[in-house]
Amino acid sequence: MGVYVLLLVGATTALTDATAACAAWPACGEGFSLPSTMDGWVALGHRIAAVLVGLLALVTLVSAWRSDASRRVKATVTASTALYPVQAGLGAVVATLGASELLSTLHLVVGMAIFGGLLVALAWTLEEVTGDPTDKPVGSPSMAPPADDGERPPIPTAPVARAKATAYAYFRLMKPRLMWLLCLVASAAMTLAGTVSPGLTPQVIAATLGGGVLSIGASGTFNHVLERDIDRRMQRTSDRPLAVDLVPVRNAIAFGVILAIASVALFASVNWLAAVLGLVAIAFYSVVYTLILKPNTVQNTVIGGAAGALPALIGWVAVTGDIGLGGIVLAVVIFLWTPAHFYNLALAYKDDYARGGFPMMPVVRGETETRKHIVWWLAATLVAAAGLAVMDALGVVYLLTSVIFGGAFLYFVVRLHYERDDTAAFRAFHASNAYLGMLLLAIVVDTLAL
């Protein structure tokens, strides 16, 4: 995380301004003077922090070689540490000659490589230290799920109670728990796009978020319809409205179609590209993910992450009218975050997913492999988030949020490796929600503060 702090600080515009105030090496002035401005102190502080983090990297290297770690761990830590002086040299060149686009990009890429290498080594180390050699998958993609036992929870018969239960059932069909986060994704994309385009207006915000809510509702409803038989077999989903026959299937389909039409209409009131992407999002989650990916491939969570990433593109397109780099990078962050987030839930409900016949990672590959993949996907997420930090609109709020909540997410993932129970999996799951939610909120705050 020390390397990550340096990576983020170097990627933000704050350091670019600070570098100009201390255009010498290793200190300011003629190279050995103290700075005279706050920007200069920021630059000098970054260099001092780089020295301290470099010492930590050296200690990590020595520890790796003195331990009984595998050769792949030692090789990865060695490669990451060897890149560190290269990174420092690039920093010196940037400070003394100025930050050209090529040098800045190379500086960022090398920093990402160092950070990514250390996290890969961490994943392998945790696998070696905490992995269970007897860990066996509990099923396979071809396993036959158990038969439905036919039991249903009771449905209220009193008119008022039945009406309340029915109204709440339609609300549940829309999967409201997904709405807050996906709407926050779209909000972050819109405010980020508003820094490069004048298209951010109250009308655009209202129509985009309204269309997003209805789009999520339509997708969730179709998911309930298509998985109703499997929902009855799984403890976690056995009380869903269609699983208990509280809502007729034809009514749920009609409800989903109405939501989809209203969603696309709202997106179309913004622009047609947003409407097309909204329709793609509904179709992808309802058909591609639910019918094709989820029951047939262990990579369902990875590929299915595209459904959660689409709101970032929709939010950007709503403001700018086209697909831009900022929207794509934010969508990549969401896409990479999804496995690091959902694999924790899959661990907690491994047996339930096996009963449903779903080839989730813990079911097919085992828990040890799944925990390792969580670290890998978390590493990719943090690297992508660092790449997003190069946008001029993002500054100190985004930097601090990325470091604090990214560090907390990593901490709970490491705890998951050592504790290996459902409680630890849920902690890591909630930490992943907190990380992304706060990261998106930081984007909104930073961009609106301009």
C-alpha positions in Angstrom: 0.0 0.0 0.0 3.0 2.3 0.4 3.8 1.8 -3.3 0.1 2.4 -4.0 0.2 5.8 -2.2 3.2 6.8 -4.3 1.4 5.6 -7.4 -1.7 7.6 -6.8 0.1 10.8 -5.7 2.2 10.6 -8.8 -0.9 10.2 -11.0 -2.8 13.2 -9.6 -2.4 16.7 -10.9 -1.3 17.9 -7.5 2.1 16.4 -8.0 2.4 17.8 -11.5 2.1 21.3 -10.1 4.4 20.5 -7.2 7.1 19.1 -9.5 7.4 22.5 -11.2 7.9 24.1 -7.8 10.9 21.8 -7.1 12.5 21.2 -10.4 15.8 19.7 -9.1 17.0 16.5 -7.6 17.1 15.1 -4.9 15.9 18.3 -3.2 15.0 21.8 -4.6 17.0 24.8 -5.6 20.4 23.6 -6.9 19.5 20.0 -5.8 20.2 20.3 -2.0 18.0 23.2 -0.9 14.7 23.1 1.0 11.6 24.2 -0.8 10.2 27.7 -0.3 6.5 27.0 -1.3 3.9 24.5 -0.2 4.0 22.9 -3.7 7.7 22.4 -3.3 7.2 20.7 0.1 4.6 18.3 -1.5 7.2 17.3 -4.1 10.0 16.9 -1.6 7.6 14.9 0.7 6.8 12.6 -2.2 10.5 11.9 -2.7 11.1 11.3 1.0 8.1 8.9 1.1 9.6 7.1 -1.9 12.8 6.5 0.0 11.0 5.1 3.0 8.8 2.9 0.8 11.9 1.8 -1.1 13.4 0.6 2.2 10.2 -1.3 2.9 10.5 -2.9 -0.5 14.1 -3.9 0.3 13.0 -5.4 3.6 10.3 -7.4 1.8 12.9 -8.7 -0.7 15.2 -9.8 2.0 12.4 -11.4 4.0 11.2 -13.3 0.9 14.6 -14.7 0.2 15.2 -15.7 3.8 11.8 -17.5 4.0 10.8 -20.8 2.5 8.6 -19.0 -0.1 8.3 -20.6 -3.5 10.6 -19.6 -6.4 7.7 -17.7 -8.1 7.2 -15.5 -5.1 10.9 -14.8 -4.8 11.2 -14.0 -8.5 8.2 -11.7 -8.5 9.3 -9.8 -5.4 12.8 -9.5 -6.9 11.5 -8.2 -10.2 9.3 -5.6 -8.4 12.1 -4.4 -6.2 14.5 -4.2 -9.2 12.0 -1.9 -10.9 12.0 0.4 -7.9 15.3 2.2 -8.7 14.2 2.5 -12.4 11.0 4.2 -11.1 13.0 6.5 -8.9 15.3 7.4 -11.9 12.3 8.2 -14.0 11.0 10.4 -11.2 14.3 12.3 -11.2 14.1 12.8 -14.9 10.6 14.1 -14.7 11.6 16.5 -11.9 14.6 17.9 -13.7 13.6 17.9 -17.3 9.8 18.3 -17.0 6.9 15.9 -17.2 6.4 15.1 -20.9 3.5 12.9 -21.9 5.8 9.9 -22.7 7.8 10.2 -19.4 4.7 10.6 -17.3 3.0 7.6 -18.9 6.2 5.4 -18.5 6.5 6.6 -14.9 2.9 5.5 -14.2 3.2 2.2 -16.0 6.4 1.2 -14.1 4.7 2.1 -10.8 1.7 0.0 -11.7 4.0 -2.9 -12.6 5.7 -2.7 -9.2 2.4 -2.5 -7.3 0.9 -5.3 -9.4 3.9 -7.6 -8.9 3.9 -7.2 -5.2 0.2 -8.0 -5.0 0.6 -11.1 -7.2 3.4 -12.2 -4.9 1.1 -11.6 -1.9 -1.6 -13.8 -3.5 0.8 -16.7 -4.1 2.2 -16.3 -0.5 -1.3 -16.4 1.0 -2.1 -19.4 -1.1 1.0 -21.2 0.1 0.6 -20.2 3.8 -3.2 -20.6 4.2 -4.3 -22.9 1.3 -5.9 -26.2 2.2 -4.4 -29.0 0.2 -7.5 -31.1 0.9 -9.8 -28.4 -0.5 -12.0 -30.1 -3.1 -14.7 -28.6 -5.2 -18.2 -29.6 -4.1 -19.6 -29.9 -7.6 -19.1 -29.2 -11.3 -20.9 -27.4 -14.1 -22.6 -30.6 -15.2 -23.9 -31.6 -11.8 -27.6 -32.2 -11.6 -29.4 -30.0 -9.0 -31.6 -31.7 -6.5 -35.3 -31.9 -7.2 -37.7 -29.2 -6.0 -39.3 -30.5 -2.8 -42.5 -28.6 -3.6 -42.7 -26.8 -0.2 -43.7 -23.1 -0.3 -43.7 -20.4 2.5 -47.2 -19.4 3.5 -48.8 -16.5 1.6 -51.1 -14.0 3.6 -54.8 -14.5 3.0 -56.2 -11.4 4.6 -56.9 -8.8 1.9 -54.8 -6.0 3.4 -51.9 -8.2 4.3 -52.1 -9.8 0.9 -52.1 -6.4 -0.8 -49.0 -5.3 1.2 -47.2 -8.5 0.5 -48.0 -8.2 -3.2 -46.8 -4.6 -3.4 -43.6 -5.5 -1.6 -43.2 -8.5 -3.9 -43.2 -6.3 -7.0 -40.7 -4.0 -5.3 -38.4 -7.0 -4.6 -38.7 -8.1 -8.2 -36.7 -4.9 -9.1 -33.7 -5.9 -7.0 -33.6 -2.6 -5.1 -30.3 -3.5 -3.3 -28.5 -3.1 -6.6 -29.9 0.3 -7.4 -28.0 2.5 -5.1 -24.6 1.3 -6.2 -25.3 1.2 -9.9 -26.9 4.7 -9.8 -23.8 5.9 -8.0 -21.8 4.5 -10.8 -23.8 6.4 -13.3 -23.6 9.6 -11.1 -19.8 9.3 -10.9 -19.6 8.9 -14.7 -21.9 11.9 -15.3 -20.0 14.3 -13.0 -16.7 13.1 -14.4 -18.0 13.7 -17.9 -19.3 17.1 -16.8 -15.6 18.2 -16.4 -15.0 17.8 -20.2 -18.5 18.6 -21.5 -21.2 21.2 -20.8 -24.0 18.6 -21.0 -24.4 18.0 -17.3 -27.8 19.5 -16.5 -30.5 18.7 -13.9 -32.7 17.3 -16.7 -30.0 14.9 -17.9 -29.2 13.8 -14.4 -32.9 13.1 -13.6 -33.6 11.3 -16.8 -30.4 9.2 -16.7 -30.9 8.1 -13.1 -34.6 7.5 -13.6 -33.8 5.4 -16.6 -31.1 3.6 -14.7 -33.5 2.7 -11.8 -36.1 1.3 -14.2 -33.4 -0.5 -16.2 -32.2 -2.3 -13.1 -35.8 -3.0 -12.1 -36.5 -4.6 -15.5 -33.3 -6.6 -15.5 -34.0 -7.9 -12.0 -37.6 -8.8 -12.8 -36.6 -10.8 -15.9 -33.9 -12.5 -13.8 -36.5 -13.5 -11.2 -38.7 -14.9 -14.0 -35.9 -17.0 -15.6 -34.5 -18.4 -12.4 -37.7 -19.0 -10.5 -37.4 -22.8 -10.5 -33.7 -22.7 -9.4 -34.6 -20.1 -6.7 -36.9 -22.7 -5.1 -33.9 -25.0 -4.6 -31.6 -22.5 -3.0 -32.0 -21.4 0.6 -30.9 -17.8 -0.1 -33.5 -17.3 -2.8 -36.3 -19.6 -1.8 -38.6 -16.8 -0.6 -38.4 -14.7 -3.8 -41.8 -13.6 -5.1 -42.0 -16.0 -8.1 -40.4 -18.8 -6.1 -43.4 -18.7 -3.6 -46.0 -18.0 -6.3 -46.9 -14.6 -4.8 -46.7 -13.0 -8.3 -47.9 -14.8 -11.4 -45.3 -15.3 -14.1 -47.3 -13.5 -16.8 -47.7 -10.5 -14.5 -44.0 -10.4 -13.7 -43.2 -10.5 -17.4 -45.6 -7.7 -18.2 -44.1 -5.7 -15.3 -40.6 -6.2 -16.6 -41.6 -5.2 -20.1 -43.2 -2.0 -18.9 -40.1 -1.1 -16.8 -37.9 -1.8 -19.8 -39.9 0.4 -22.2 -40.1 3.2 -19.7 -36.4 2.9 -19.1 -35.4 3.1 -22.7 -37.8 6.0 -23.2 -36.2 8.0 -20.5 -32.7 7.3 -21.9 -33.9 8.2 -25.3 -35.0 11.6 -24.0 -31.3 12.2 -23.3 -29.9 10.8 -26.5 -30.2 7.7 -28.6 -26.8 6.2 -27.7 -27.8 6.2 -24.1 -31.0 4.4 -25.0 -29.2 1.8 -27.0 -26.7 1.1 -24.2 -29.6 0.9 -21.7 -31.4 -1.7 -23.9 -28.1 -3.6 -24.2 -27.7 -3.5 -20.4 -31.1 -5.0 -19.9 -30.6 -7.7 -22.5 -27.1 -8.6 -21.3 -28.1 -9.1 -17.7 -31.4 -10.8 -18.4 -30.4 -13.1 -21.3 -26.6 -13.3 -21.7 -25.7 -13.5 -18.0 -28.8 -15.2 -16.6 -29.4 -17.8 -19.3 -26.0 -18.3 -20.9 -23.2 -17.4 -18.6 -24.4 -18.1 -15.0 -25.5 -21.7 -15.5 -22.7 -22.7 -17.9 -19.3 -21.3 -17.2 -17.1 -20.7 -14.1 -16.3 -17.3 -15.7 -19.9 -16.2 -15.3 -18.9 -13.6 -12.7 -16.0 -12.2 -14.7 -17.8 -11.8 -18.0 -21.0 -10.8 -16.2 -19.2 -7.8 -14.8 -19.9 -6.1 -18.1 -23.5 -5.6 -16.9 -22.4 -3.6 -13.9 -19.9 -1.6 -16.0 -22.5 -0.4 -18.5 -24.0 2.2 -16.2 -20.6 4.0 -16.3 -20.7 4.2 -20.1 -24.4 5.2 -20.0 -23.6 8.0 -17.5 -20.7 9.3 -19.6 -22.7 9.1 -22.9 -25.7 10.9 -21.3 -23.5 14.0 -20.7 -21.2 13.9 -23.7 -23.2 12.1 -26.4 -20.3 9.7 -27.2 -18.2 7.1 -25.5 -15.1 8.7 -24.1 -11.9 7.5 -22.4 -13.0 8.6 -18.9 -16.2 6.5 -19.1 -14.3 3.5 -20.5 -11.7 3.6 -17.6 -14.4 3.9 -15.0 -16.3 1.0 -16.6 -13.0 -1.0 -16.5 -12.7 -0.3 -12.8 -16.3 -1.6 -12.2 -15.7 -4.6 -14.4 -12.5 -5.6 -12.6 -14.0 -5.0 -9.2 -17.0 -7.3 -9.8 -15.1 -10.7 -9.3 -13.2 -9.3 -6.3 -16.5 -8.3 -4.8 -18.8 -11.2 -5.8 -16.4 -14.1 -5.1 -16.6 -13.3 -1.4 -20.4 -13.8 -1.6 -19.9 -17.0 -3.6 -17.6 -18.3 -0.9 -20.3 -17.7 1.8 -23.0 -19.3 -0.3 -20.9 -22.0 -1.9 -23.1 -24.9 -0.9 -26.2 -23.0 -1.9 -24.9 -22.3 -5.4 -23.9 -26.0 -5.7 -27.5 -27.0 -4.9 -28.7 -24.6 -7.6 -26.3 -26.2 -10.1 -24.3 -23.0 -10.7 -20.6 -23.4 -11.6 -19.4 -20.6 -9.3 -15.6 -20.4 -8.7 -15.7 -22.0 -5.2 -17.9 -24.8 -6.5 -15.8 -25.7 -9.5 -12.2 -24.6 -8.4 -12.4 -24.8 -4.6 -12.1 -22.1 -1.9 -8.3 -21.8 -1.9 -8.3 -20.9 -5.6 -11.2 -18.5 -5.2 -9.4 -16.6 -2.4 -6.3 -16.3 -4.6 -8.4 -14.9 -7.4 -9.9 -12.3 -5.1 -6.5 -10.9 -4.5 -5.6 -10.9 -8.2 -8.8 -9.1 -9.2 -8.4 -6.6 -6.3 -4.9 -5.9 -7.6 -6.3 -5.2 -11.1 -9.1 -3.0 -9.6 -6.6 -0.9 -7.7 -4.3 -0.5 -10.7 -7.3 0.6 -12.9 -8.4 3.1 -10.2 -4.9 4.5 -10.2 -5.1 4.9 -13.9 -8.3 6.9 -13.5 -6.5 9.3 -11.1 -4.6 10.8 -14.0 -7.8 12.8 -14.9 -7.4 16.5 -14.0 -10.7 16.5 -12.3 -9.6 14.1 -9.5 -7.4 15.2 -6.7 -6.9 14.8 -2.9 -10.3 13.4 -2.0 -10.0 10.7 -4.6 -6.5 9.9 -3.6 -7.2 9.6 0.2 -10.4 7.6 -0.5 -8.5 5.2 -2.8 -5.8 4.6 -0.3 -7.9 4.3 2.9 -10.7 2.1 1.5 -8.5 0.2 -0.9 -6.2 -0.6 2.1 -9.3 -1.7 4.2 -10.5 -3.9 1.3 -7.1 -5.6 1.1 -6.9 -6.0 4.9 -10.2 -7.9 5.0 -9.3 -10.0 2.0 -6.1 -11.0 3.8 -8.1 -11.8 6.9 -10.4 -14.0 4.8 -7.3 -16.1 3.8 -6.5 -16.8 7.4 -9.9 -17.1 8.9 -11.6 -19.0 6.0 -15.2 -18.9 7.2 -18.5 -17.3 6.2 -18.1 -14.4 8.6 -14.8 -13.4 7.1 -16.3 -13.7 3.6 -19.1 -11.4 4.5 -16.7 -8.9 6.0 -14.7 -8.8 2.7 -17.9 -8.6 0.8 -19.1 -5.5 2.7 -15.6 -4.0 2.5 -15.7 -4.3 -1.3 -19.1 -2.5 -1.3 -17.6 0.2 1.0 -14.6 0.6 -1.2 -16.5 1.1 -4.5 -19.2 3.2 -2.9 -16.7 5.6 -1.3 -14.6 5.7 -4.5 -17.5 6.7 -6.6 -18.6 9.2 -4.0 -15.1 10.7 -4.0 -15.3 11.1 -7.8 -18.6 13.0 -7.4 -17.2 15.2 -4.6 -13.9 15.9 -6.4 -15.5 16.7 -9.8 -18.3 18.9 -8.3 -15.7 20.8 -6.2 -14.1 22.2 -9.4 
